[in-house]
């Protein structure tokens, strides 16, 4: 297999592009491939896709069909059939751990990089989006009121903002995990799920997906299934919001609680509860010798905007951004 000569993460990326092309019933272009990869849990912009397509062309796995896009060659089909079946198993957890390690936000100085979810919306809908993002935070269902706004034509990492659109980066709850790690607290992001809200209070998880061994981002899977009812929770106090759980050792419980209190004083909210040692947290299993910490997901704001009819494309755990570049919603 020629792809095995590549670095493993590049191999996974190339194989996933081959899968996208193979699943199409016609030649497919870079933009369509980028959109499909995003739906599968990969954050790869159109420019990066073009670069990888050149590699696949050189390997003889794909070929151009005029201006229509790429198709697989016979060699490419064989390569895809021979690809490792577990090429993406555990990839989501690895990606989370990498972002946690790269997080540099220091609550003592309020400086450093934080993990962000990114959304692209039409400019005409921007005020509506900002309003519901603020309301979602005020209700306790997101992490922060702070956002980074990107104008049309701007680019950041692999995100490119098309004409007539705005990019909105919101803080991801995995930032909290990175902060715990930086304080020397071992942390394991264990589950994503759907949290039932009654009378404005979190009751229990109604659905859970483990991050470990997952081939797709569980949060993105819940978003794709449209199982949340964030607007109902905001407006009526009864609904379903997205949330996740991380585990830390019992010995680090007091240190973790102190950090979360400090973070809350800085405007980083979304904490649902800190569980009891070795006990399930809101119905989510927790390992022996651990405590579970449940947080609302940072994507609940964009999810609420979509529920209100806004056309919005959101990518969870999308990139790192400099906290000092963010501004607070009014």
N, C-alpha and C positions, 0 to 999 in steps of 0.2 A: 504494500500500500504506500503510494508516494506521500500521502498526507502525514504518515507517521514520522517522516523526516522533519516535519514542522514542530514547533513548540506546541505543547498539548493544548493550551488555550486557543492558539491559532487554528489548530486542527479542529477543535469543536466549532469554532466560528465558520470555518470553510465548509464543514460537513452540514452545518445548519443552513447555510446558503444553498448548498446542493439540494437539501430537502425542500426548501421553498420553491426552487425552480422545478423540481420533480413534481411537486404537488399542483403546479399550475398546468392548465390545459392549453396554454399558448406561451409564446415567448414573453419573458417578464423582465422589466427594467429595474434600475437601481432603486428608484423611489418606492416602487411596489415591494421590492425585496426588503427595504429598510422598514416599511410599515409592518410587514409580516413578521420580521424578526422581533420587532417591538412587542407584538402580540404574543410571541413565544418566550418573552423574558430577556431578550437581548437588546441592549441599547447601542445601536450601530447606525450612525448617520449615513445619509446618501453618499457623501464623499468617501467615507470609509468603505462602504459597500462597493463602490466603483474600484477602489484599490484592490479589494479582495477578489473581485471579478477578474481583474487582470491576471492575478495569480492563478486563478482557476483556468483561465484561457491558456496561460503558459503551460500548465500541467496537462492540458488536453482534455479537461473534464467538462468544459463548457465552450460554446461557440456563439458568435453573434448571428442573429437573424435580421440583417439589415438594421433599421432604426427601431425595430420592435422590441428588442431585448435579447436575452440569452435563453438557450435551451441546453439540456444535457447532451453530451456525446455518449456513445456506447461505453467508452472508457469511464466517463463520469458516473453512469448508471451502475457499472460494476463496482466502482469505488464506494458508492453510497450503500450498495447492498452488503459490502464487506466491512463497513464502518462498525466500530465498537458500539454495541447496543447500549452501553452505559456511558456514552461519551458526555452526557449532560447530567447524569445522576450525581447529586451532591453539588452541582455547580452553583445553585442559588446560595447555599450555605457558605461556600468558598467566597463568593462575591460579597456577601454580607461581612464576612470576617475581614476581607481586604479593605472594605470601606471603613469598618470600625477601626482598623489599625491606622488608616490614613487620617481619621478624624483628629483634629488638633485643637478643637474649641476648649478654651480654659475658662471655667466659670468665675475664676478669681479676677480675670481681666476682661471678660466678655469679648475675647478676640480668638481668632483661629478659624479653621475650616469646619463646616458642618455638612451633614449629608442632606441632600435635597431630593424631593420628588419634583418632576417638571411637568408642566401642562402648557399646551398651545391652544389659544382661543382666538376667535375673531375679535378685532378691535371693538366692533359694535356691541359686543357682549361684555366688555371688560368691567364696566361699572357694576353690572349685575353680579359678575363673578367675585369682584372684590367685596361686595356687600355680603354675599353668602359666606365667603371665607371668614370674614370678621365675626359673623353670627355663629358660625360653627365653632370658632375658638371660644367665644363668650359662653357658649353652652357647655364647654369642656370637652369637645369631641376632636380637637386637633392639638398640635404641639405648641404652635406659636402664632402670633399675629404678624410676625415679620416675614416679608417676601422679597424676592429679587425679581424685578420686572425687566424683561428684555424686549427691546423694540424690534420691529420688522427689519430684517437684514442683519441683525446681530447674530453672533454665534458664540457658543460657550461649550467647551468639550466637543461632544458629537452632536449637540443640539443646534439646529439652524432654524431661525424664525422666518417663515415665508411672508411674502407681501400681504398686507391687510390683516396681519395677526400680531398677537403679543405672546411672549413667553412668560410664564409665571412659575417661579421656583418656590416651593413651600418646604418647611423643615420636616424631615423624616424622623420618625420616632427611633430609628436605629441610631441616630445621633446620641441618644441617651446611653445606648449600649457602648458606643465608642468612648464616651466620657467615663463610664464605669471601668472600661479596660484601661484607660490612661491613668486611672487612680490605682491601678494594680489589682482590681477586682476581677477575677475570672467570671466571664459572662457568656451564656449560651442563649442565643435567640432561638426559642424552641418551637413556638406555634404562632400561626396567624389564624384569626377566626372572626366570627360574627357575634357581636355582643347585643343581647336584648336590653332595651331601655324601657323602664316603666316608671311613670311619675318622675321623670328626669333622673332616675337612679339606675345604675348598671345592675342587672340581675344575674345573668349567667351567659356563658357562651352557648350558642345554639348550633354552631358548626365550627370545626377545627381542622386545620391541615398542618402537618408537621413540616418544618423547613428541612430537616435532615433527610437527605436522600431524594429531595424533590427535584424533578427535572424542569419545573416551571415555578415562577414566583407565586407562592400561595396567595399573596395579597392581590396580585394581578388576576389570578383565577377568580377570586371572589368578585373583583370589579367587573370582570367579563361576564360573570353570571348574573350581575345586577341584583344581588340578594340583599343589599343594604337598603335601609329606609331612613337615611340621615335627616332629610328635611322633616319627616314626621317626628323624629326625636327632637329636632330643634324647635319646631313650631308647636307641637302638642305634648311633648314630653314622653311619648310612647313611640318606639321605633327600633331600628336595628342599625348599629354602627360597626365599622371595621376596627379591629383591635389586634394586638399581638402580645405575646408573653415571652419574657426572658427569665432565665434561672441564674441565681448567684449562690455561692456557698453560704450556709447558715452562719459560718464564722464571720462573714463579711456583711451581715444584715444591717448592723448599726451604721457601718461606714457607708453602705449604699443608701440607706435612708437619709443620712446627713447630706449626701451629694444631691439627692432628689429634692430635698428641702431647699438647698442652695439654688438649684436650677429653677425651681418654682418661683423663687424670689426674683429671678432674672426674667420672668415671663415665659419660661418653658413649662407648659402645662401638659394636660392630657393624661396624668396619672389616674388610673382607675383604683388600684389597690395593691398593697404589698401583702402577700399571703403568709400563712403560718408555716413554720418549718415542716418540710416534707408533706404538706397537705395540698390538695388541688386548689388552684386559685380560680374562682368563678367557674368551677367545673372543668378547668383545664388541668391535666395531670402534671405533677411536678416530681422530679427525681428525688430519691432518698438523699438526705444531707443537703438539700437545696431549699431555697424559697423562691416562689414565683412572683414576678412583678408584671402586672398587666397595665398596658398603656393603650390609649386610643391611637389609631393610625393617623399619620399626618395627611393621608390622602382623603380623609373624610370631607374636607372642604370642597375639593374638586369633584368628588362623588356627588355631593349635594348639588353642585352647579349643574352636573349632568342630569340629575333627577328633575331639575327645574326646566329642562329643555334646552340647555346651552350645549352647543356642539363643542366638545372639549376632548382633547387627546392627552391622557395623563400617563406618565411612566414613573412607577415607584422606584425608590432607591436608584436614582438616575445619575447623580453626579455629586461632587464636592463643590461647595461655594464658600466664599469668604464671608463670614458673618457680618463683617463691617460694611459690606456692600448692600446688605438688606435694609429695608425700611419698614416701619410699622404701618399696618393698615389703619385708616381713620376709623 
